[in-house]
Amino acid sequence: MAASDRVRETAATFGDDGESPPVSLVLLAGSVAALVAFPVVWLVLRSLEIGLQQALDLLFQPSTLEVVTNSVALVAGVTLGSILIGVPLAVLTVQTDLPFRRFWTVVVSLPLVVPSYIGAFAFVSAFGPHGVLSDLLAPLGVESIPTIYGFEGATLVLTLFTYPYVFLTTRAALLSFDGTLMEAARTLNHGRWAAFRKVTLPQIAPGIAAGGLLVALYALSDFGTPAIMHFEVFTQQIYVTMWEPNHAALLSLQLLAFAAVVLALENRVSESEEGAHVSRGSGSVRISLGLWKVPALLFCALVATLCLVVPVGILFMWLTRSDPAYAGGGFDFSWIYGLNSGWVALLAALAATLGALPVAYLSGRSDSRLATLFERASYVGYATPGVVLGLALVYFASSTTPEVLGVELSLHQTIPLLVFAYVVRFLPQAVGAVRSSILQVDPKLTEAARTLGESPGSAFRRVTLPLVKPGVVAGAALVFLTTMKELPATLVLRPTGFETLVTYIWRVQDAGYYGQAAVPALALVGVSALSMLVLLKQDGSLVRREGGKDA
């Protein structure tokens, strides 16, 4: 057969038209998608076994209604607060002559490197009863300060450590905004505020909404911060009622329903983004702040102080204090906990990368409905709060004992089950990174290898895989770094006696020995910073896209 004929045959099989991917690839990608969607499907089916009357009694009891109200209020408060902080910061760093704009761009993005539960520990230590602020004010005759606990504290902490989602998406929209539209509005005798409200705001609204929905999903699924702030929401209540299977399963189902609504809104916003802020005009308008430069700088400094200086300062304070409130208690830290975190994170990264390859390759090379379905299915676990996923796997492992070679093997509280939970949660990070790399590889290279007699598997291994290696490594790194700081699923699923950095931090803060958490908390902040660097490397420098120079 001539080489040209073999190229055409290969292309007809799995090429540019993407009509007929290999059956083995489809089966492999389908198996991965089914495996990661299984825990959520199992939990839903488990919930349906509960009688209707019992379900209604549980759903409408006062404590459940209170949890629903609290969760909705927290999501609304955090989302609104994030927009009120993130949008002005984006406007200041893109469209004004704010001094040191590049510096502030990086600084106000950095709160993403502080896990919100560590931020909550720090705020309780700084502003809680007998905290740093209380000690400073005591000599001045101030005997008490407003409590940091409850709705206000949970909203404040979550807002301060999630607003960068809004900042980054709004900033991206502003960078793509055609500045000549603003100038045209000014020529029609519109003031700056009127021009911003009538011209700029509608163009960047999808970007603001996209960031706001990410914040809403985070606030809805977060477990650590509401628990530390003593504010009862879905995740905290599910954790408390874990051993009341029916109640916990129904709460989980409600939480999944809320998450589905948020994801549906996010999907609608993503679709509406097309054409809304993707234009590349003549660059951003530089607005002179004039006398407003000082208030603008103070605003940036205040946000940076609360989000970075306070938590990092508190962590270093814990390192230096040795009084009983900060040290001792029989909670000696061991770096074995760090090794445990690294070990399970490494296993999760390897497993997630292997699982991501067939899903990403099929999705990148085929536009069939099956390819889209499998890729979307891989995101089910990512959208599922960690405590809900942990609960589903605990119920499944407790009720199922597989038999291998005549020996019953219990999966309950085992490393394989914990790693599987991580893979379910973070597989999309690997899928996204690998798929992006695959899309950049010309399919004709693989076709050329086929014409030289290579099998599909050999052509992928020898041609495609080396070219997508950076994406594979980036995806594995993201999964590794995110797994290191994952809290709720680790608390629920870890084997007895298996301590990691996050479980140790949770244990010592629960006992009030904050000082013991300093070293592992700083280690986790460092790990989070590494994940931020990976993200920046993937997306390009935040400041490189900005154009223009600092004042």
Secondary structure, DSSP 4 states (H G I P E B T S, - for coil): --HHHHHHHHHHHHSTT-----HHHHHHHHHHHHHHHHHHHHHHHHHHTS-HHHHHHHHTSHHHHHHHHHHHHHHHHHHHHHHHHHHHHHHHHHHB--TTHHHHHHHTTGGGGS-HHHHHHHHHHHHSTTSHHHHHHGGGT--------SHHHHHHHHHHHHHHHHHHHHHHHHHTS-HHHHHHHHHTT--HHHHIIIIIHHHHHHHHHHHHHHHHHHHHH--HHHHHTT---HHHHHHHTTTSHHHHHHHHHHHHHHHHHHHHHHHHHHHHTTTTS----S----B--GGGHHHHHHHHHHHHIIIIIHHHHHHHHHHH--STTTS-TT----HHHHHHHHHHHHHHHHHHHHHHHHHHHHHHH--SHHHHHHHHHTTTTTTS-HHHHHHHHHHHHHH---EETTEE---TT-HHHHHHHHHHHHHHHHHHHHHHHHHTS-HHHHHHHHHTT--HHHHIIIIIHHHHHHHHHHHHHHHHHHHHT--HHHHHHSPTT---HHHHHHHHHHHT-GGGGHHHHHHHHHHHHHHHHHHHHHH--TTTTT-S---
